[in-house]
């Protein structure tokens, strides 16, 4: 799975999970994945039947996520808040 491959190639992202425990949605184009982040572990679970099952969803196009995962992403792609503020992605949900 591409999400897990990206995480394996970026140990800095995995290091940041050491104090986190949450579940959220990650949308790539029209496909939404359920992501579970636990201390030092990230897993992709079966997708939700509806997005309302998730506290929030971070959504962007495949090309936007590819730019985000670059070793030096351009401004507007460097974090999910920048992606949302620049119109390159969205963050939606009831539990933000």
C-alpha positions as CSV (number, residue, x, y, z in Angstrom):
1,X,0.0,0.0,0.0
2,X,1.4,3.4,-1.0
3,X,0.6,5.1,2.4
4,X,2.7,2.5,4.3
5,X,5.5,2.6,1.7
6,X,5.7,6.4,2.1
7,X,5.9,6.1,5.9
8,X,8.6,3.4,5.7
9,X,10.7,5.7,3.5
10,X,10.3,8.6,6.0
11,X,11.5,7.7,9.5
12,X,10.9,11.3,10.6
13,X,7.2,10.9,10.1
14,X,7.2,7.7,12.1
15,X,9.3,9.4,14.9
16,X,6.5,12.0,15.3
17,X,4.0,9.3,16.2
18,X,5.6,8.4,19.5
19,X,3.2,10.6,21.5
20,X,0.1,10.3,19.3
21,X,-3.0,8.1,19.6
22,X,-5.8,8.8,17.1
23,X,-7.8,7.6,14.1
24,X,-8.7,9.7,11.1
25,X,-9.5,9.5,7.4
26,X,-7.0,10.1,4.6
27,X,-8.6,10.7,1.2
28,X,-6.6,10.4,-2.0
29,X,-8.7,11.5,-4.9
30,X,-12.0,9.6,-4.3
31,X,-10.7,6.8,-2.0
32,X,-10.8,7.4,1.7
33,X,-8.6,5.3,4.0
34,X,-9.0,4.8,7.8
35,X,-5.7,5.5,9.5
36,X,-4.8,4.5,13.0
37,X,-1.9,6.2,14.7
38,X,-0.6,4.8,17.9
39,X,2.8,5.4,19.7
40,X,5.4,4.3,17.2
41,X,2.9,2.6,14.9
42,X,0.7,3.6,12.0
43,X,-1.7,1.2,10.3
44,X,-4.2,1.5,7.5
45,X,-7.5,-0.2,8.5
46,X,-10.5,-1.2,6.3
47,X,-12.1,1.9,4.8
48,X,-15.1,3.4,6.6
49,X,-18.6,2.9,5.1
50,X,-19.2,6.6,5.4
51,X,-16.9,9.5,6.4
52,X,-19.1,10.3,9.4
53,X,-17.6,7.2,11.1
54,X,-14.3,9.2,11.3
55,X,-13.5,12.2,13.5
56,X,-12.0,14.1,10.6
57,X,-10.7,13.5,7.1
58,X,-7.6,15.1,5.4
59,X,-8.3,15.1,1.7
60,X,-6.2,15.9,-1.4
61,X,-5.5,14.7,-4.9
62,X,-2.8,12.1,-5.6
63,X,-0.5,14.7,-7.1
64,X,-0.9,16.9,-4.0
65,X,0.0,14.0,-1.7
66,X,3.0,13.2,-3.9
67,X,4.2,16.8,-3.5
68,X,3.6,16.7,0.2
69,X,5.8,13.5,0.5
70,X,8.7,15.1,-1.4
71,X,11.9,15.6,0.5
72,X,11.5,19.4,0.1
73,X,7.8,20.2,-0.7
74,X,7.0,23.5,-2.1
75,X,5.1,26.1,0.0
76,X,1.4,25.2,0.1
77,X,2.3,21.5,0.3
78,X,4.6,21.4,3.3
79,X,2.0,20.5,5.9
80,X,-1.7,19.7,5.9
81,X,-2.7,23.2,7.3
82,X,-0.8,24.8,4.4
83,X,-2.5,22.5,1.9
84,X,-5.9,23.5,3.2
85,X,-5.1,27.2,3.4
86,X,-3.7,27.2,-0.2
87,X,-6.7,25.2,-1.6
88,X,-4.5,22.2,-2.3
89,X,-6.5,20.0,0.1
90,X,-9.2,20.1,2.7
91,X,-9.7,19.1,6.3
92,X,-13.3,18.2,7.1
93,X,-15.2,16.7,10.0
94,X,-17.0,17.3,13.2
95,X,-14.2,16.6,15.6
96,X,-11.5,18.9,14.6
